[in-house]
């Protein structure tokens, strides 16, 4: 079977909702032993129950990725139970709307702690185990905002630019240790966040605004989370063994076709 990750131990942060949930489901269906790190205990419990009902291997770990000690303890517990970490996918993240002037210090720090420090924490806690194994794959969720200016996304763009830079640095430093590190940069993806944002900011006009946002991608629609999951699966599979230090836009033509 192509893109099999059978019996590989995967850690997926933010795996209880949105893109992370889709990746958790696809990886479990492809045979991985999936370990979900998720701040929202209700979300992770629901995802775990759903996958176990399909006789898939999955376990949930309530964890705040911004808390370094919590992350270390959780990942050490996973290694103690499963013996190794083959795959780390960093999906946990939060969004923010605002430009330089109206981004508060509190908002800036919150975005940094989750989106940047969270990725740093999980990679640092995992890298020694991967080095000892002489293999490992890391995929980080960046964004098209890493590469192009997007209005009213000042702090969010800052964090995703950092994720992209960290990805390249880790790929460079650990390539000789048998560790690959890549990133994925989605355009707009239809997740519960999008629906919540539209409901809160455009009551009664959700459908119209959804269509407007969808059309910012030249392909004419938003991505579905499972489409991002399929790319993550490829990058974590042995079929992608020659790929490291690369960012993969999956954006319906947003970066290259908008003029």
N, C-alpha and C positions, 0 to 999 in steps of 0.2 A: 504494500500500500504506500503510495506516495505521501510524503509529508507526515509520516508516522512519528509520533513522539511517545510511543508505547513505553510505559513504565518509567518515563523520565519524570523527575520531580520538578514541578513548576511552581514558583511563587508569583502570584499576581496581586498587585496592590490595587485597591479600588475595585475589586472584583465583584462587588455586590450590586453594581448598577451600571447602566450605560455601556461604554466601550469595554470596560473591564469585565463586566458580566458576560458580554458576548465572547470575549477572549476566554474566560473561564469555561464557558459551555463548549466552545469549539475544541479547546485543548483537552478537556475531559473526554469528549467524544472521540478524539484521536488517540486516546489511550494513556494520557499523562495522569500522574498523581498530582492533582491540583490543590495547592494551598493558597487560600484567599485571605489576604490581609485587608481588613475593611473597618473603618471607624464606626459605621452604622451597623450595630449588631443585628437589628431586625432585618436589614437588607441581606447581610451575609447568611443569616439563618435560613431565609427564604430561598436563596440561591443554592445553598448546600442541600436543603431538603429536596428541591426540584431535581438536582443532579443525582442524588442518591436514589431517588425514586426510579431513575433510569439505570440503576446499577452501575453508576460511574464512580470513580475514586476521587473524592473531594473532601476537604476539611477546611473549616473556617476558623480564623483567628482574629478576634476583635483587636485592633491595633491602630494607634495614632502614629502615622508615619513621620510626623513632625517631632515626635519624642524619641530621641536617639536611644536611650536606655530601653525603652519599650520595644523598639525595633530590634535591637540586638538580642534581647531576651527571647523575643518571638522567633527570630531566625535561628538562634541557637537551639531552641526547642524543636524546630522543624528538622534541623540537621541531626539532632539526637534521635528523633523518631524515625526518620527516613534514611539517614546515613549520608545524604549529599544534597546539593542543589544543582540541578542541571540547567535550569532556565529561570531568569528573573525578568518579569515584565512590569514596568512602572506605569500604571494607569491612574493612580490616585492623584487628584488635582481639583482645584477650584477655579472658577472664572470670576471676572470682575469687569464691570463697565465703567470707563472713566478715562479722562485725559490727565496730563501732568497736574493741572491746577486743581482739579476736584478729586484727586486721589489722596485720601488721608494717610497719615503715617501709619495708623492702625491697619488700614486696608493693605497698604504696601507690605507691611511686615507679615500680615496673615498670609498673603499670596506667596511671599518668599518662603515662609516656614513650611508651607504644605508643598508647593510646586517645585521648589529648588532644594531646600533642606531635606524634604521627604525623599527625593530621589538620591541625594547624597547619602542619607542615612541607610537606605536599603542596599545601595551598591557597596558602601563601605562594610556593612555587616555581612555581606555575601562574598566579597571578593577573596578573602583569605581562604574560605572553604573551596571556592572555585580554583584557586591557585594550587591548593593541596591535591585537588583532583586532576589537575592539568587539563581541565576543560570547563566550559561554561558558556552560556549565551545570555546576553542582556539586551533587552529592547526597551527603549524609553519612548513615551508618548510626548512628542514635541507638538508643533502646530505650524500651519502656514504663517502664523504670526511671528515665527522665529526668523523668517526670511524676507518678509515684506511688511511695510507699514499698513496697519489697519486702524481706522478711526476709532477713538474711544476705547482703546485696549492697551493703555500705557503700561500698567503694572503686569497685566497678563502677558503681554509681549516680552517684557523684561524677563519673566520667569521662564518662558518657553525658549527664549534665546539662550538662557543659561543651561537649560536641559540639552539643547543641541551642542553647545560647547563642551559640556561635561561628557557627552557621548563620544565626541571626537577624541577628547583627552584620554578617556578610559580605553578606548579602542587602541590608541597609540601605545599607551603604557603597558598593556597586558596582552598584546598580540602574540608575543613569544611564550606566553604562559598557556596558550591554547584557549584563550577567552576571546570571544567575539562580542562586539558592542555596536549596535545600530539604533537609529531612531526612526520613528514614523511621524510625519507631519500631516495630520488630517486637515481638510477644509471644514466646512460646516457639516456636522453629523446630527441626524435626527435622534436626539436622546431626550430623556425626561427633563433635563435642564432646559432645553429649548422650549418645550411645551410650558414649563413653569415660568420661564422668562416672558413668553408671549402673553400668558394669562395675567401675569402681574403688571405688565407694562402696556399692554394693548387690549384691555378687556372689550370684548365684542368685535374686535378686529383681528382676532388670532389667525383666521384662515387667510386673510388678505396679506398680513405681515409674513406669515409662513411662506406664502408664494413669493413674496418680494425677496426674502432672504434666500430662498431656494434658487432663484434666478441669478444670484450673484456668482454662482458657479456656472461656467459656460455650458456644462453638460445639462443644466436646467433643473437640477434637484439637489437635495442634500444626500450625503452618504447614509447608508444604514450601518449600525454598529458591527454587524456581522461581516461587512466588507472590510472593515479595519482589522477584524479578528483574523480573516483569511490571510491578509498580508503578514500579520504578526506570526501566524502559524508557519508560513513559508520561511520567514527570517530565523525562526527558532529551530527549524528542521535541519536534518543533515544535508538536504538538497541545497541549502544556502551556505554550505561550509566554507565557501570561498569569499563570503561577503562580510566585511567588517569596516567600521569607520564611515558609514554612509547614512545619509538621511533620505527617507523615502516619502515624498509628497504623495498623498492620495486625496485629491482635491477637485476632481471633476474639471480639471483644466484651469483652476483659479490662478495659479502662479504664472503660467506661461501663455495662456490664451486671452486673458483680460487685457485690453488696450485702452 
